[in-house]
Amino acid sequence: MSYAHIIVLQQDLYAVVQINRPEVLNALNVTLMHELVDALESLDTSPEVRCIIITGNEKAFAAGADIKEMAEASSMEMLQRDQFARWDRIRKIRKPLIAAVSGFALGGGCELVMTCDLVVASETALFGQPEINIGVMPGAGGTQRLTRAVGKVKAMEMILTGRMISAAEALQWGLINKVVPVEYYLEEAKSWASEIASKPPIAVRLAKESVLKAFDTTIEGGLEFERKNFYLLFSSEDQKEGMSAFSQKRKPEWKAK
Ligand code: DAK
């Protein structure tokens, strides 16, 4: 796969998708978002890939949507172009997405992080929803996902002041999973990806789907959904293999079936 603004590398059973517009701190323009969604959807169907890392560089994960690209647009143009529609497709990716974040993760960059399932950050990572400073507000899930992740008052703090928070604060607030020194953030994310890639893929897929269900249903609906997915796994070969390997005290060999 060859793209203008992202680099895709596949290794072992996971892939790394690197956002690559360093001259503008990885600002997310339309072409980049097309490429990102295209790459994610194609990796999502590849049997050689079981987990996907999205990363940037040491200085920036992504400093938001490309401000210059949308600065002159009117509401009607924004509506008609619907250039952001593709963002919704990222949350439909079925394989686990890990954000490996260093430097700025702002606006759409922070929202992209929150679309991922797990987040590993460097000590130098900075998270923020600074849209208020340029006369707008979050538009790719910031008001919803951030509020669910950190609660109302912290979300209000970030969204209404536009202030950035450090990796340490993001960890304490429950926005991210782990903080490591800058030289290790990608390695750490890769080790998480390897670990998840070593699990039975169908169970991983249904588990992700079930956790995400918690965001858009009632507890009762979610429990029902979870239970059906749990029962469904009993028709997978991997469930039989996992449980017999446990009884036989051996390592399971997953078939992804
Ligand atoms: N867009 C375009 N260019 C950007 C950029 C951005 N978001 N962020 C940085 N750059 C460019 C700068 O213009 C500069 O380019 P040159 O001037 O050298 O040509 C270069 O990157 C380096 O930036 P700075 O010189 O500003 O670097 P500093 O270290 O001084 O400052 C900074 C770093 C990150 C604090 C600063 O660049 C900054 O404040 N950037 C803007 C951050 C921001 O406001 N982000 C939010 C953008 S709005 C939606 C989906 C998504 C969105 C909305 C809706 N839907 C699905 C509906 C998202 C909206 C946003 O993200």
Residues whose N, C-alpha, C, O or C-beta is under 5 A from the ligand:
A	BS01	DAK	E23 V24 L25 A27 A63 G64 A65 D66 I67 K68 F84 W87 F104 L106 G107 G108 G109 P130 E131 G139 A140
